[in-house]
Amino acid sequence: MAKKTRERRGSATTAGRTAPPEVRRAQLIDATIDSIAQYGLSGTTMSTVTRIAGLSQGIANFHFQSKKNMLCETLRFLAEEHHDLWKAQLADSSLSSAEKLLAIVDAHFHAKICNPRKLAVWFGFFGEPAHRDTYRELVKDIDAERWEVSVGLCRAIREQGKYESVDPDSVMRNLEALYDGFFLNILIYPDMFSGDDAKRLVRNFLARAFPEHFSPFLERS
């Protein structure tokens, strides 16, 4: 990590003088993710972030004005990154309802979304009481959209397969619990549990809920 930080500092210092504002902002958000992964939310400061980014504190103040704003914009970036990924996957009209639901599942565990440094940010907001309200306020609309789309897909699959005993809302509550549990495993045990492990286990769950629609995907996972 120290080598990575030094390398970033050398390149960012040069870019900081000439790069457009959006590039500097992206550098600061990336450095905030690294700082939270190393020091946690409470240990992250404007100084730790600018040191990692190789930029001046004045630039950080210009873009974010405060640590709270910097943390909020970092969380917003991660939430929108995930949202944009699964939405892009669903743009393919040739996908079946089952394939669309799996696209949402797989977006959760995509390598650029689901890795220990980024998961540290999510769990930082989950774990500190002072930041939970901030988390709920920032991502409630994004979470609500994903929930509605996913439940709608579950309803369509239930109708297609005549799974009359399956409650789509219950399936989604279980999926949400699996997402969070597997994220925690990947964060704490990255050498023992991977995104591919998570995707395989989610497919197993969906194949039990909707066997005709998801059992074929077990052979491909």
Sequence and secondary structure as in RCSB ss.txt:
>XXXX:A:sequence
MAKKTRERRGSATTAGRTAPPEVRRAQLIDATIDSIAQYGLSGTTMSTVTRIAGLSQGIANFHFQSKKNMLCETL
RFLAEEHHDLWKAQLADSSLSSAEKLLAIVDAHFHAKICNPRKLAVWFGFFGEPAHRDTYRELVKDIDAERWEVS
VGLCRAIREQGKYESVDPDSVMRNLEALYDGFFLNILIYPDMFSGDDAKRLVRNFLARAFPEHFSPFLERS
>XXXX:A:secstr
 HHHHHHHHHHHHHHHHHS HHHHHHHHHHHHHHHHHHHHHHH  HHHHHHHHT  HHHHHHHHSSHHHHHHHHH
HHHHHHHHHHHHHHHT TT  HHHHHHHHHHHHT TTTSSHHHHHHHHHHHH HHHHHHHHHHHHHHHHHHHHHH
HHHHHHHHHHHT TT  HHHHHHHHHHHHHHHHHHHHH TTT  HHHHHHHHHHHHHHHSHHHHHHHHTT 
